[in-house]
Amino acid sequence: MSARTDTRRKEEISSNVKGYLKEQASHFQYYPFAMDESTDVSDTAQLTIFVRGVSQNFDVTEEFASLIPMKDTTTGADLLEAVHRALRDYNLSLVNLTGLTTDGRRPWLAKSEEWCHL
């Protein structure tokens, strides 16, 4: 299999998984996010987001939602923008967000006015 075919198949699988999660997320009554900020082998900071949603029928969906590369900095404001982007990607409302779990690293603990309004 050529590298091009392999890449195309991975993109199709990713699109299918994201489409499935978007469809499931449309039924979430409540959901928390679990997030972890780390650095990959090329020294690029990245934010991993998992979501666990509960529907009106108490069906639980727990999925990997996003892996977001953090381009320049990883301040609290940058991380907050990444969270907002994930919410938009899955059409999730802040009203139904029940919790945020993090690894407790410094950017998450910073006194950020933006996080207080979340």
C-alpha positions in Angstrom: 0.0 0.0 0.0 1.4 3.4 -0.9 2.0 6.1 1.7 -0.7 8.3 -0.1 -3.3 5.5 0.2 -2.4 4.9 3.8 -2.8 8.6 4.6 -6.1 8.8 2.8 -7.5 5.8 4.7 -6.4 7.3 8.0 -8.1 10.5 7.1 -11.3 8.7 6.2 -11.3 6.7 9.5 -10.7 9.9 11.4 -13.6 11.6 9.7 -15.9 8.6 10.4 -15.0 8.6 14.1 -15.5 12.4 14.4 -18.8 12.1 12.6 -19.9 9.4 15.0 -19.0 11.5 18.0 -20.7 14.6 16.6 -23.9 12.5 16.2 -23.6 11.1 19.7 -22.8 14.6 21.1 -26.0 15.9 19.7 -27.8 13.8 22.3 -25.7 14.7 25.3 -27.7 16.2 28.2 -24.5 16.6 30.2 -20.8 16.0 29.6 -17.4 16.6 31.3 -14.1 17.0 29.6 -10.9 15.4 30.6 -7.8 17.2 29.3 -4.1 16.7 29.3 -1.4 19.0 27.9 1.8 17.3 26.9 4.7 17.6 24.4 5.3 15.3 21.5 8.6 14.0 20.2 9.2 17.1 18.0 8.8 19.3 21.1 5.3 20.6 20.1 2.9 21.2 22.9 -0.4 19.5 22.4 -3.8 19.3 24.2 -5.7 16.0 24.3 -9.4 16.2 25.1 -11.7 13.3 26.0 -15.4 13.7 26.4 -17.9 11.5 28.4 -21.5 12.4 27.5 -24.7 11.2 29.0 -27.9 11.2 27.0 -31.5 11.7 28.2 -31.8 7.9 28.3 -28.6 7.6 30.4 -26.6 6.2 27.5 -23.0 7.0 28.2 -20.5 7.7 25.4 -16.8 8.1 26.3 -14.5 9.0 23.4 -11.3 10.7 22.4 -12.5 14.1 21.1 -9.5 16.1 20.0 -5.7 16.3 19.8 -4.9 20.0 19.3 -1.4 21.2 18.6 -0.6 24.3 20.6 1.4 26.5 18.1 3.2 29.1 20.2 2.4 29.2 23.9 0.4 27.2 26.4 -1.0 29.9 28.6 -4.4 29.5 30.3 -5.9 31.7 27.6 -4.5 29.5 24.9 -5.8 26.4 26.5 -9.2 28.0 27.0 -9.4 28.9 23.3 -8.6 25.2 22.4 -11.4 24.1 24.7 -13.8 26.5 23.0 -12.7 25.2 19.6 -13.5 21.6 20.7 -16.9 22.8 21.9 -17.6 24.4 18.6 -16.4 21.3 16.6 -18.9 19.1 18.4 -21.7 21.7 18.7 -21.6 21.4 22.5 -23.0 24.1 24.8 -21.2 25.4 27.9 -24.5 25.2 29.7 -24.3 21.4 29.8 -20.6 21.2 30.6 -20.5 19.5 34.1 -16.8 19.5 34.7 -13.2 19.8 33.5 -10.5 17.4 34.7 -6.9 18.2 34.1 -3.5 17.0 35.0 -3.0 19.9 37.3 -0.1 21.5 35.5 0.6 25.2 36.0 -1.3 26.7 33.0 -4.5 25.1 34.3 -4.0 26.5 37.8 -3.2 30.0 36.7 -5.6 32.7 37.9 -7.2 33.4 34.6 -10.2 35.6 34.4 -11.3 33.7 31.3 -11.5 30.4 33.1 -13.5 32.0 35.9 -16.2 32.9 33.4 -16.3 29.5 31.9 
